[in-house]
Amino acid sequence: MSNAVSSETPGEFDVIESRAGLFVECLGEKVEVRPITVGRLPSFARAVRPMLGSISKSLSESSFNLEMAVNLIDSHGDAIIEAVAAATGRDVGWLGDAQLDEFTELVVAVFSVNLDFFVQRLLPSIEGDVSTLAKKLRLLSGGGRTPSKR
């Protein structure tokens, strides 16, 4: 399996860069992976929500790689399949027939192409929401102090 990004003639599993996105060979077809569009955003966001913590930790390195993809597949199998389906416009059932190496290449491509979306938009928004929720919970619970019982 190759993680190579190339503009030359693609090999069986090469990912090739285009101006609009990446192409990944999967099930004998070239699948174009482009930045998430508004129409695909709701289903993609629902799919990635359960794995945002894992994605946030992974992106501290600022690039998405094969090891991160395998970890996400291991920890969030169904969600990652749904996210890739939403991002590529492919059916979940079709993706289910892919070989692991092909699917892993798709995962890497989806997250690589949409890295700016995660780093600049989604993660700061989620982190802000979590911070606000934590503050509200502290206020509701009396700032962390427990009242004495009489």
KAHU-V145133 format. One record per residue. N is the residue number from 0. PHI is phi in whole degrees, -180 to 180 (* if undefined). PSI is psi in whole degrees, -180 to 180 (* if undefined). BURIAL is + if it has 24 or more other C-alpha atoms within 12 Angstrom, else -. Layout:
BEGIN
n: <N,N>
phi: <PHI,PHI>
psi: <PSI,PSI>
burial: <BURIAL,BURIAL>
END
This chain:
BEGIN
n: <0,1,2,3,4,5,6,7,8,9,10,11,12,13,14,15,16,17,18,19,20,21,22,23,24,25,26,27,28,29,30,31,32,33,34,35,36,37,38,39,40,41,42,43,44,45,46,47,48,49,50,51,52,53,54,55,56,57,58,59,60,61,62,63,64,65,66,67,68,69,70,71,72,73,74,75,76,77,78,79,80,81,82,83,84,85,86,87,88,89,90,91,92,93,94,95,96,97,98,99,100,101,102,103,104,105,106,107,108,109,110,111,112,113,114,115,116,117,118,119,120,121,122,123,124,125,126,127,128,129,130,131,132,133,134,135,136,137,138,139,140,141,142,143,144,145,146,147,148,149>
phi: <*,-124,-102,-66,-104,-141,-105,-89,-56,-74,-82,-57,-120,-70,-101,-113,-85,-128,-62,-89,171,-126,-114,-126,-77,-149,52,77,-123,-88,-102,-84,-112,-118,-57,-59,-96,-58,-64,-95,-60,-58,-71,-67,-62,-61,-70,-84,-51,-66,-111,-61,-60,-65,-66,-59,-64,-64,-80,-62,-85,67,-144,-103,-130,-60,-61,-64,-62,-64,-62,-66,-62,-64,-85,-138,-49,-64,-65,-70,-63,-64,-64,-66,-61,-64,-70,-99,76,-93,-74,-57,-63,-64,-62,-62,-87,-72,-73,-58,-66,-65,-65,-61,-61,-64,-59,-59,-64,-60,-75,-68,-65,-104,-57,-59,-59,-68,-72,-94,-118,-70,-64,-61,-64,-65,-62,-64,-62,-65,-62,-63,-63,-62,-63,-64,-65,-63,-65,-65,-93,80,71,95,-89,-104,-67,-79,-93,-109>
psi: <144,139,12,137,123,149,2,-175,125,144,-175,-41,15,146,126,138,138,169,-34,-21,-144,154,133,134,124,127,40,7,152,119,122,129,115,167,146,133,164,-39,-31,-10,-46,-47,-35,-46,-42,-40,-39,-16,-47,-17,12,-39,-45,-40,-43,-45,-43,-38,0,-21,-6,11,151,130,-179,-43,-42,-41,-45,-40,-42,-41,-43,-45,-29,50,-57,-42,-39,-35,-44,-39,-44,-39,-46,-42,-34,-13,13,154,142,-40,-40,-46,-32,-21,-6,151,155,-42,-38,-46,-41,-40,-40,-43,-49,-44,-45,-48,-31,-46,-32,18,-44,-40,-45,-50,-42,-23,-62,-51,-45,-37,-47,-44,-39,-43,-43,-42,-45,-43,-42,-42,-43,-40,-39,-42,-43,-31,12,31,23,-11,144,134,148,145,142,*>
burial: <-,-,+,+,+,-,-,-,-,-,-,-,+,+,+,+,+,-,-,-,+,+,+,+,+,+,-,-,-,-,+,+,+,+,+,+,-,-,-,-,+,-,+,+,+,-,+,+,+,-,+,+,-,+,+,+,-,+,+,-,-,-,+,+,+,+,-,+,+,+,-,+,+,-,-,+,+,-,+,+,+,+,+,+,+,+,+,+,+,+,-,-,-,-,+,-,-,+,-,-,+,+,+,+,+,+,+,+,+,+,+,+,+,+,+,-,+,+,+,-,-,+,+,-,-,+,-,-,-,-,-,-,-,-,-,-,-,-,-,-,-,-,-,-,-,-,-,-,-,->
END
